[in-house]
Amino acid sequence: MKLSQVGEFGLIDLLKRGLPTAKSVKKGIGDDCAVVEWDKTRYMLLTTDMLLEGIHFTPKDAPVAIGHKAMAVNLSDIAAMGGSAKYALVSLGLPPASPVERVKQIYQGMQRLGRRFGVSIIGGDTNRSNKLTINVALIGQVDKKHLVRRRGARPGDAIFVTGPLGDSYRSRHHLNFMPRLKEAGLLVRKYNPQAMIDISDGLIADLYHILEASGVGARLHEEVIPRRGECPLERALYDGEDFELLFAVGKSDARRLLRQRDINVFCIGEITKRKNKLEMINKRGKTVHLLNTGYRHF
C-alpha cells in the first residue's frame, strides 16, 4: 500500500496504534497539541511542524518571512488549545551552498515573532539537505480550566471563525499571518469555547476534525462565510493555510460574543445532531452537502 492510498491521516492512525502512553499524557496524537500533566493547575502543551521548500514556501520568498511562518504555524497550534507558548527547538536542513546571511535572516524572522509572544529559542539541530527544511518544536502551557480540544462541540452550539478565509497563497497571507494567541486567550477566559482548531488544511477539512472528534454534524450558511478579498466560495472553503481559529460556543456565550468589540469574529453556522454530516445553506436557500476534502500531504 502506498502513502497516496492511505493519506496523511490514515498514516497517522497506523503509526499511533500500539504506542505506549504514560499516565501523565492527557492527550497524545490526534489534536493540535499533545497535552501532558505539568502541575496542579496547568498542562504542558507540545507541538511541532515541518516546513519544506517548494511546498510551504519558495526559494524566492523573503527569508525573514519564511522564519516568521515557521514559528507562526506552531504558535497557531498552541492558540487552538487555549494556551500560551514558552520554549522552541529549531532544526534546519540546509544546502551547503546556502548563504549564511539567509540563514541568519530566517532565524531573525523566528526570533521576532517568538519575542512578541514570549517564546525563547533554546536549542535545536542543523544538518545537510538538498532543499531548505525547517522544523520547529514548541513547548507551551495552558491552565487546566482553559484547555480546549477538538472534541466537545454540542448540537445547538454556534460556529465561529476569527477572520476571512481563502486565497492565502495568492495574497501571501500564509507567510505573514499573525497567530491568534491573543484572541484565543480572550475566548477561553470569557466565552467558554467547547471545541477549537486552527484552519491549516481548509475550513471544511478542519471542521470535519471537530465533527468527528465530537460525534456531531454542522450546518454552514454561505452568505456569512468571510472571504479574503474577491475570493470565490470554493477557495474559502477548501484552500487552507488561513490559520484562523475555528471554534464552537454555546448559544448564550455566542450572543455575548457577537456583542463584544474586543476581537474580530464571524458566526458562520451551527452544530447539529447529524453525526459527521456537514451541509451548507446556499444563497438560494437550498441545502447542499459538503464533502470532507481539503489540503492533503499525500
QUIGIFEN-V647986 format. One record per residue. RES is the residue in one small letter. PSI is psi in whole degrees, 0 to 359 (none if undefined). Layout:
# QUIGIFEN-V647986
res=RES psi=PSI
res=RES psi=PSI
This chain:
# QUIGIFEN-V647986
res=m psi=137
res=k psi=158
res=l psi=325
res=s psi=339
res=q psi=321
res=v psi=332
res=g psi=171
res=e psi=311
res=f psi=333
res=g psi=320
res=l psi=317
res=i psi=317
res=d psi=320
res=l psi=317
res=l psi=328
res=k psi=348
res=r psi=129
res=g psi=2
res=l psi=131
res=p psi=145
res=t psi=124
res=a psi=156
res=k psi=333
res=s psi=347
res=v psi=114
res=k psi=331
res=k psi=123
res=g psi=233
res=i psi=136
res=g psi=8
res=d psi=185
res=d psi=329
res=c psi=155
res=a psi=148
res=v psi=123
res=v psi=141
res=e psi=134
res=w psi=294
res=d psi=196
res=k psi=333
res=t psi=349
res=r psi=152
res=y psi=151
res=m psi=138
res=l psi=136
res=l psi=132
res=t psi=159
res=t psi=145
res=d psi=142
res=m psi=131
res=l psi=133
res=l psi=135
res=e psi=133
res=g psi=346
res=i psi=304
res=h psi=345
res=f psi=169
res=t psi=162
res=p psi=339
res=k psi=347
res=d psi=147
res=a psi=132
res=p psi=326
res=v psi=320
res=a psi=323
res=i psi=315
res=g psi=319
res=h psi=312
res=k psi=319
res=a psi=321
res=m psi=321
res=a psi=322
res=v psi=327
res=n psi=319
res=l psi=326
res=s psi=324
res=d psi=318
res=i psi=318
res=a psi=320
res=a psi=342
res=m psi=1
res=g psi=17
res=g psi=190
res=s psi=156
res=a psi=155
res=k psi=308
res=y psi=148
res=a psi=143
res=l psi=131
res=v psi=125
res=s psi=135
res=l psi=133
res=g psi=122
res=l psi=132
res=p psi=139
res=p psi=334
res=a psi=3
res=s psi=131
res=p psi=136
res=v psi=323
res=e psi=323
res=r psi=317
res=v psi=319
res=k psi=322
res=q psi=326
res=i psi=314
res=y psi=323
res=q psi=317
res=g psi=319
res=m psi=317
res=q psi=320
res=r psi=310
res=l psi=322
res=g psi=314
res=r psi=323
res=r psi=327
res=f psi=19
res=g psi=29
res=v psi=133
res=s psi=129
res=i psi=118
res=i psi=5
res=g psi=191
res=g psi=212
res=d psi=156
res=t psi=149
res=n psi=166
res=r psi=139
res=s psi=153
res=n psi=327
res=k psi=156
res=l psi=127
res=t psi=133
res=i psi=126
res=n psi=125
res=v psi=129
res=a psi=128
res=l psi=138
res=i psi=130
res=g psi=193
res=q psi=160
res=v psi=138
res=d psi=138
res=k psi=323
res=k psi=347
res=h psi=357
res=l psi=130
res=v psi=134
res=r psi=181
res=r psi=330
res=r psi=156
res=g psi=348
res=a psi=142
res=r psi=148
res=p psi=134
res=g psi=342
res=d psi=148
res=a psi=145
res=i psi=130
res=f psi=156
res=v psi=159
res=t psi=4
res=g psi=177
res=p psi=157
res=l psi=157
res=g psi=157
res=d psi=34
res=s psi=318
res=y psi=317
res=r psi=326
res=s psi=353
res=r psi=11
res=h psi=326
res=h psi=343
res=l psi=341
res=n psi=14
res=f psi=156
res=m psi=119
res=p psi=144
res=r psi=49
res=l psi=319
res=k psi=314
res=e psi=318
res=a psi=319
res=g psi=318
res=l psi=319
res=l psi=312
res=v psi=333
res=r psi=330
res=k psi=340
res=y psi=4
res=n psi=57
res=p psi=135
res=q psi=331
res=a psi=148
res=m psi=150
res=i psi=156
res=d psi=148
res=i psi=99
res=s psi=324
res=d psi=2
res=g psi=149
res=l psi=311
res=i psi=313
res=a psi=318
res=d psi=329
res=l psi=323
res=y psi=326
res=h psi=317
res=i psi=316
res=l psi=315
res=e psi=319
res=a psi=329
res=s psi=347
res=g psi=40
res=v psi=180
res=g psi=187
res=a psi=156
res=r psi=125
res=l psi=163
res=h psi=115
res=e psi=318
res=e psi=338
res=v psi=6
res=i psi=117
res=p psi=136
res=r psi=150
res=r psi=115
res=g psi=229
res=e psi=28
res=c psi=131
res=p psi=156
res=l psi=316
res=e psi=320
res=r psi=328
res=a psi=328
res=l psi=326
res=y psi=350
res=d psi=307
res=g psi=179
res=e psi=28
res=d psi=322
res=f psi=31
res=e psi=159
res=l psi=137
res=l psi=123
res=f psi=162
res=a psi=136
res=v psi=156
res=g psi=165
res=k psi=314
res=s psi=320
res=d psi=324
res=a psi=318
res=r psi=317
res=r psi=320
res=l psi=322
res=l psi=339
res=r psi=342
res=q psi=165
res=r psi=13
res=d psi=326
res=i psi=156
res=n psi=116
res=v psi=155
res=f psi=125
res=c psi=120
res=i psi=358
res=g psi=198
res=e psi=156
res=i psi=141
res=t psi=175
res=k psi=346
res=r psi=99
res=k psi=126
res=n psi=20
res=k psi=123
res=l psi=123
res=e psi=165
res=m psi=137
res=i psi=114
res=n psi=181
res=k psi=339
res=r psi=2
res=g psi=8
res=k psi=149
res=t psi=126
res=v psi=144
res=h psi=138
res=l psi=122
res=l psi=154
res=n psi=82
res=t psi=160
res=g psi=201
res=y psi=135
res=r psi=136
res=h psi=332
res=f psi=none
